[in-house]
Amino acid sequence: MRLGIDAMGGDFAPAEPVMGALAAGSLLGEDDQIVLIGDKSAIHPLLDGEPGWERFIRIEHAPQVVGMDEAPVESLRQKPNSSIARMAELGAWGEVDAVISAGNTGACVAACQMRLRRLRGVHRPGIAIVIPTFYGPVVMCDVGANVNCRPSHLYQYAVMASEYARGMCGVPSPRVGLLSIGAEDAKGTALVKETRALLRGDPHLRFVGNVEGRDIFRDVCDVVVVEGFVGNVALKLMEGLAEGLFQSLLAELGRSGAGMADELKSSVATIKGKYDFNAYGGAPLLGVNGICIICHGASQRRAITNAVQAACEFANARINERITERIERGQGPADG
C-alpha cells in the first residue's frame, strides 16, 4: 500500500508528520511505501539522521503550504503547488492509495472532493469520528465536511456510517440515531424532520429515532447522524469537556494526598488515553473515491503513525466497496 502524508499540515509540521511517518515504518510490508508531500528543504534535514528511511519513504516536493486559517477553496486556487493540493493529485492519479493530513480541514475536504471525486451514488462526503463510550464505540457523521446539508445528505451519512461501524468497529447491526433537541417526532428543524422520514423509510437501516446529545453516551445508538456545523460544535465540546474533567480530577487527586493520587494515577491515565485523539490517528472522509484520513490539527507523531494504521485497516475492511454496494442496493432519494 502507498500512503501519501501531508508533511506540512498541522500545528507541529513538518517535524511531527515526518517523525510519525518514520515510526509507521514498522507497520509496513516490503512493498508498502510512504510518500511525504511538502517542501524538500524542510523534510530532508529531519530524515538525514535516520538510517534506512529511503527503504520505504519517498519525498514529493510541494513548496507551498495552506495555512490553518486560510479560506479552503480560495487557498487551493492560489496555491496549486501546496502540499494538500499535491497530495490530492497523487491520490487522483493513483500514485498513492490513501492520503493523510493534519492540515486545514476545509482545504483537505475540498481538494479530495475535487480530485478524488465521490464514490458512485454518493451526494456529499462526510467526516466520521469514533466516540469512545462506556458501552462501546459510537460513530458520528458528519463533523465538519458539509455545513449546508439536505435530507438526502444526512440519509447517506447514516448509510455510510453504518457500514463504517460494521467494518471498522465490529458492530453487526448498528442502531442509527438522528441528533436533535428532543426524542419526540415533533422536535427538530425542518431538515431533521425530513431526514427522519427518509431514515424511517429505509428497512435496511436500524433507525431508533431522534437522540439527544446526552444519549450518545447512554447506549442508545451506535451511529449518530448530524449535519456538519452542529457535528463539529459537538466534537469540540466533547474534546474540551473531556480535557477539563481530567484536569479537574487530577487536581482534586493532588489535593487528596500523594497516596491516593499515586494509587489512582494509572487508572486515570488509562481512561484519559481512551479519549486522546492521538490514539485514533484521524477521521475518515467517507464517500470520496479513495481513502482520506483527516487528523486533528494538533496531531503529534503518534497520531500520524496511528493514521497510517487506520488507513490500512480501512482498505482491508473494504469500506468503500461496502458503501458503494449498500447505496446501489438501496438507492436513497435523488439529490435535488
C-alpha positions in Angstrom: 0.0 0.0 0.0 1.2 3.5 -0.8 0.3 6.2 1.7 0.6 10.0 1.0 1.2 12.1 4.0 0.9 15.9 4.1 4.2 16.7 5.7 3.4 20.4 6.0 0.0 20.1 7.6 -0.8 20.7 11.3 0.4 22.8 14.2 3.7 20.8 14.6 4.6 20.3 10.9 6.9 19.2 9.4 8.6 17.6 12.4 5.7 15.6 13.8 4.3 14.3 10.5 7.8 13.3 9.4 8.6 11.5 12.7 5.2 9.8 12.6 5.9 8.6 9.1 9.2 7.2 10.2 7.6 5.4 13.2 5.0 3.9 10.8 7.7 2.0 9.0 7.3 -0.8 11.5 3.7 -1.3 10.3 4.6 -1.6 6.6 5.3 -4.6 4.5 8.1 -4.9 2.0 6.1 -3.5 -0.9 4.5 -0.7 1.1 5.6 2.9 0.8 5.0 6.3 2.4 5.2 9.4 0.3 5.9 12.6 2.2 4.5 15.6 0.4 5.9 19.0 1.2 9.0 21.3 1.0 12.0 19.1 0.4 14.3 21.6 2.1 12.2 21.3 5.3 11.8 17.5 5.2 15.3 16.3 4.3 17.1 17.6 7.4 14.6 15.7 9.6 15.3 12.4 7.8 19.1 12.7 7.2 20.0 11.4 10.6 17.6 8.4 10.4 19.2 5.3 8.8 17.2 3.3 6.3 14.4 5.8 5.6 15.0 5.6 1.9 13.7 2.0 2.0 10.1 3.0 2.5 9.9 6.8 2.2 9.8 8.9 -0.9 9.6 12.7 -0.9 7.3 14.6 -3.3 8.2 18.2 -3.5 5.4 20.7 -2.8 6.8 24.2 -2.0 3.5 25.9 -0.9 1.6 25.5 2.3 -2.1 26.1 3.1 -2.3 27.8 6.5 -4.8 26.6 9.1 -6.7 29.9 8.9 -6.9 30.3 5.2 -10.2 30.0 3.2 -10.2 26.4 1.8 -11.3 26.8 -1.8 -9.5 30.1 -2.4 -6.3 28.8 -0.9 -6.3 25.8 -3.3 -6.8 28.2 -6.2 -4.0 30.5 -5.1 -1.6 27.7 -4.1 -1.8 24.9 -6.7 1.6 23.6 -5.5 0.6 23.3 -1.9 1.2 20.0 0.0 -2.6 19.5 0.3 -3.3 20.1 -3.4 -0.4 17.9 -4.5 -1.5 15.1 -2.0 -5.0 15.0 -3.5 -3.5 15.0 -7.1 -1.3 12.0 -6.2 -4.4 10.2 -4.9 -6.4 11.0 -8.0 -3.6 9.8 -10.3 -3.3 6.5 -8.5 0.2 7.2 -7.3 -0.9 6.7 -3.6 -3.7 4.6 -2.3 -4.5 6.7 0.7 -3.9 10.3 1.8 -3.4 11.6 5.3 -3.3 15.2 6.5 -3.4 17.2 9.8 -3.6 20.4 7.9 -6.5 22.8 7.0 -9.6 20.5 7.2 -11.7 22.5 4.8 -8.9 22.6 2.2 -8.3 18.9 2.6 -12.0 18.1 2.1 -12.3 20.4 -0.9 -9.1 19.1 -2.5 -10.2 15.5 -2.1 -13.7 16.2 -3.4 -12.4 18.0 -6.4 -9.6 15.5 -7.2 -10.6 12.1 -5.9 -14.3 12.8 -6.7 -17.1 10.9 -5.0 -18.0 7.3 -4.8 -20.7 6.2 -7.2 -24.1 7.3 -5.9 -22.7 9.5 -3.0 -24.1 13.0 -2.9 -21.7 14.6 -0.3 -18.8 13.1 1.6 -18.8 13.4 5.4 -16.2 13.2 8.1 -16.9 10.3 10.6 -15.4 10.1 14.1 -15.4 7.3 16.6 -16.5 8.4 20.1 -15.4 6.1 22.8 -18.1 5.4 25.4 -18.5 3.1 28.4 -20.8 0.9 26.3 -18.6 0.8 23.2 -17.7 3.0 20.1 -20.3 5.4 18.6 -19.7 6.7 15.1 -20.8 10.3 14.4 -21.1 11.7 10.9 -20.7 14.5 9.8 -18.4 16.6 12.0 -17.4 19.3 9.5 -17.2 18.4 5.9 -20.7 19.7 4.9 -22.4 22.5 6.8 -25.1 23.1 4.2 -26.9 19.7 4.3 -30.0 18.4 2.6 -32.0 15.5 3.9 -30.6 13.2 1.2 -27.1 14.0 2.5 -27.9 13.1 6.1 -29.6 9.9 4.9 -26.5 8.9 3.1 -24.4 9.7 6.2 -26.5 7.2 8.1 -25.8 4.6 5.4 -22.1 5.3 5.1 -21.5 5.5 8.9 -23.4 2.2 9.4 -21.1 0.4 7.0 -18.1 2.0 8.7 -19.4 0.9 12.1 -19.8 -2.7 10.8 -16.5 -2.9 9.0 -14.2 -0.9 11.4 -15.9 -1.1 14.8 -17.3 -4.6 14.6 -21.0 -3.6 15.2 -23.0 -6.2 13.3 -26.3 -4.3 13.3 -25.7 -0.6 14.1 -28.5 1.4 15.7 -28.9 4.8 14.0 -29.9 7.9 15.8 -30.6 11.4 14.4 -29.3 14.1 16.6 -32.0 16.6 17.6 -33.2 18.7 20.5 -35.6 16.1 21.7 -36.6 12.5 21.2 -40.2 13.3 20.1 -41.0 13.4 16.4 -42.3 17.0 16.7 -38.9 18.2 17.8 -36.2 19.5 15.5 -35.7 21.6 12.4 -37.3 21.0 9.0 -34.0 19.3 8.0 -34.3 16.9 10.9 -37.9 16.1 10.3 -37.4 15.5 6.6 -34.3 13.4 7.3 -36.2 11.3 9.9 -38.8 10.4 7.3 -36.1 9.2 4.9 -34.4 7.1 7.6 -37.6 5.5 8.7 -38.4 4.6 5.1 -35.3 2.5 4.7 -35.9 -1.0 6.0 -32.1 -1.8 5.8 -31.4 0.8 8.5 -31.9 0.1 12.2 -33.2 3.6 12.9 -34.1 4.3 16.6 -35.4 7.8 16.1 -34.2 11.2 17.4 -31.5 11.2 20.0 -30.3 14.0 22.2 -26.6 14.8 22.9 -26.5 13.0 26.2 -27.9 9.8 24.6 -24.6 9.4 22.7 -23.0 8.1 26.0 -26.1 6.1 27.2 -26.0 3.1 24.9 -29.0 4.4 22.8 -27.3 4.2 19.4 -24.2 3.1 17.6 -24.3 5.7 14.8 -25.2 9.4 15.2 -26.3 11.4 12.1 -25.8 15.1 12.2 -25.1 18.0 9.8 -21.5 19.2 9.7 -21.9 22.5 11.6 -23.6 21.0 14.7 -21.4 17.9 14.5 -18.2 20.0 14.6 -19.5 22.0 17.5 -20.4 18.8 19.4 -17.0 17.3 18.7 -15.1 20.4 20.0 -17.4 20.5 23.1 -16.7 16.8 23.8 -12.9 17.4 23.4 -13.0 20.4 25.8 -15.2 18.7 28.3 -13.0 15.6 28.5 -9.9 17.7 28.9 -11.5 19.8 31.6 -12.8 16.8 33.5 -9.4 15.1 33.6 -7.6 18.3 34.7 -10.1 18.7 37.5 -9.8 15.1 38.5 -6.0 15.2 38.6 -6.1 18.5 40.6 -8.5 17.0 43.1 -6.4 13.9 43.5 -3.4 16.0 44.1 -5.2 17.8 47.0 -6.3 14.5 48.4 -2.7 13.3 49.2 0.1 11.6 47.4 -1.0 8.1 48.4 -4.4 8.3 46.7 -3.0 10.2 43.7 -0.4 7.5 43.1 -2.9 4.7 43.6 -5.3 6.1 41.0 -2.8 7.6 38.6 -2.6 4.5 36.4 -6.4 4.2 36.1 -6.8 7.8 35.3 -4.1 7.6 32.6 -5.8 4.6 31.1 -9.2 6.3 30.9 -7.7 9.5 29.6 -5.9 7.5 26.8 -9.2 6.3 25.5 -10.2 9.9 24.8 -6.9 11.0 23.3 -7.3 11.9 19.6 -3.6 10.8 19.1 -4.6 7.2 19.8 -7.2 7.2 17.0 -5.0 8.8 14.4 -7.7 10.6 12.4 -11.2 10.5 11.0 -12.1 9.2 7.5 -13.7 11.3 4.9 -16.5 8.9 3.9 -17.8 9.0 0.4 -14.8 10.0 -1.6 -13.4 7.7 -4.2 -10.3 6.8 -2.3 -9.1 6.8 1.3 -8.7 10.1 3.1 -7.8 10.3 6.8 -8.1 13.8 8.4 -6.1 14.3 11.5 -6.5 16.8 14.3 -4.6 20.0 13.7 -2.6 19.4 17.0 -1.6 15.9 16.0 1.8 14.7 17.1 3.8 11.8 15.7 1.8 9.1 17.4 -1.4 10.3 15.7 0.2 10.2 12.3 1.5 6.7 12.9 -1.9 5.6 14.0 -3.5 7.3 11.0 -1.3 5.1 8.7 -2.6 2.1 10.6 -6.2 3.4 10.3 -5.8 3.8 6.5 -4.5 0.3 6.1 -7.4 -1.1 8.2 -9.9 1.0 6.2 -8.6 -0.6 3.0 -8.6 -4.1 4.4 -12.2 -3.7 5.6 -13.2 -2.7 2.1 -15.3 0.2 3.5 -15.6 2.0 0.1 -16.8 -1.2 -1.5 -19.3 -1.7 1.3 -20.6 1.8 0.9 -21.0 1.6 -2.8 -22.7 -1.8 -2.7 -25.1 -0.6 0.0 -26.1 2.6 -1.7 -26.6 0.9 -5.1 -28.7 -1.9 -3.4 -31.0 0.5 -1.6 -30.6 3.8 -3.5 -31.7 6.8 -1.5 -33.6 9.9 -2.7 -32.3 11.9 -5.6 -30.1 14.9 -4.8 -32.3 17.7 -5.7 
